[in-house]
Amino acid sequence: MTTAGEDVRRRLTGMAGWAPSGRLAVPVIVGLVIAANLVGVGTVVVLLLGVEGDRGSTGRAEVLWAAAAYLAVALPLAVLAGLGRQRATNRWLTAGRGPTVEEARQALRLPLDTALVAAVVWLLGAVLMGAVAALTFPDALVGARVAVAVLLGGVVTAGVTYLLVARAARAVTARALAAHPPAGALTLGVRIRLLLTWGLTSGVPMVGVVLLYLDPSNPDGPGRAAVVFLVVVALLVGALATVLTARAVGQPLRDLRRAVQQVGAGDYAVDVVVDDAGEIGLLQEGVNSMAAGLAERERLRDLFGRHVGTTVAQRALATGVSLGGEERTVAALFVDVAGSTALVRRTGPEEMVGLLNRFFGVVVDAIEDEGGLVNKFEGDAALCVFGAPADHPDPAGAALRAARRICDAVATAGEVDVGVGVACGRVWAGQVGAASRLEYTVIGDPVNEAARLTDLAKEHPGRAVASEPTVLTAAPGEQVHWQADREVHLRGRDEPTRTWVRVR
């Protein structure tokens, strides 16, 4: 399964000339600009098909010669101006380094700057062509019509230029935004793009049709061919503009949808490529920030759960933490390694740590499988609780089963010898410590009793000893694994304790 970020990278790097990964391809950009200008020229030709006047073809010839002369001068200058902006971006791309803030801003403005250059060229051309037409045709309104027609062609050219260059430079936009993510300053947002598409698909064609019918130099109205040709050009330009806008908006939204679904499934390894300088780019950056924040929160949750126990962590996240607690009936299990002092002398501290980790792994698995909580590790011992902080249907039975499982696993491994003591009763369970440092614990006689029984268990063959109330409280199915033993006086307790031991 690939991430949304990998899908976008593959899409960007696989455009074969549309989005060169190393540097902007000069022939591609120049070719796109020429194509956009040809679209504009086609629009102007259609709008000027019906130009008539007393000087007829002579006037048209002079206008065409003026247009050719202007293009011969203006186009090379415009190309040089555009390439100058493009070379500034190519410098840091070729060097293989990240852009500065100014370089990134300049790279993001490349489509808009290219479109503005085209717009200026056509605006000056509209003024020149209008003046020449006004001088060569008797009817001065013909000059205005020519100027408006060229101006409309310029609108089409600038719009198509922006859409094409923005598409071609998408990979460069992604690199610029990767170095300097969007921070709220939008270049051209979705609203402007949609308005631009409307202008190319509806605005310019409709104005052109109106001009053809209102042309005072052609009172009979435009010919059928001119109208049909204008409609065909409008359809083609509209289709191109709509496809480019739809891809510019739709593809990132599909990537974002996949990324959000990935996050919703619990996979926070999301890296959406930020390749848009507008609202979509802000949204892409927002999804990345959200995924990073959720991943960090999940890591903290995991660390929190490892340190205090999963049930304690879940309870704290749900209700908060504070000093205080509640009285509950629990079963306490205390397990301790026998002869740990001699063992550490024999193995050394480093090997002893590895041995204890393997031992505690057995303890944690046994306790959590029975629904208990490993409350704390105390050197080579561990205190485990059943019935706090979450309720347990059979805390005593679960503690006894866990004790048997731990003894069997330790005996099978043969690395250490242990004693396990189990007791149950009423305890206080909750957070103790200070406001800045809390710890969940249980305090009460059953905890002390379990610790004392552990010392007895180390001398018993079954290595597990439980208090009589614990065994009698457990479900009948568990009692058959235990038998009554003797009555003992535990240190720190006034009354004697009736013990039960595990049946071998």
Buried (B, 14 or more C-beta within 10 A) or exposed (E): EEBBBEBBBEBBEEBEEBBBBEBBBBEBBBBBBEBBBEBBBBBBBBBBBBBBBEEEEEBBEBBEEBBEEBBEEBBEEBBEBBBEBBEBBBEBBEEEEEBEEEBBBBBBBBBBBBBBBBBBBBBBBBEBBBBBBBEBBEBEBBBBBBBBBBBBBBBBBBBBBBBBBBBBBBBBBBBBBBBBBBEEEBBBBBEEBEEBBBBBBEBBBEBBBEBBEEBEBBEEEBEEEBBEBBBEBBEEBBEBBBBBBEEBBEBBEEBBEBBBEBBEEEBBEBBBBBBBBBBBBBBBBBBBEBBEEBBEEEEEBEEBBEEBBBBBBBBBEEEEBEEEBEEBBBBBBBBBBBEBEEBBEEBEEEEBEEBBEEBBEBBBBBBBEBBBBBBBEEEBBBBBBBBBBBEBEBBBBBBBBBBBBBBBBBEEEEBBBBBBBBBBBEBBBBBBEEEEEBBBBBEBBBBBBBBBBBBBBBEBEBBBBBBBBBBBBBEEEBBEBBEEBEEBEBEEEEEEBBBBBBEE
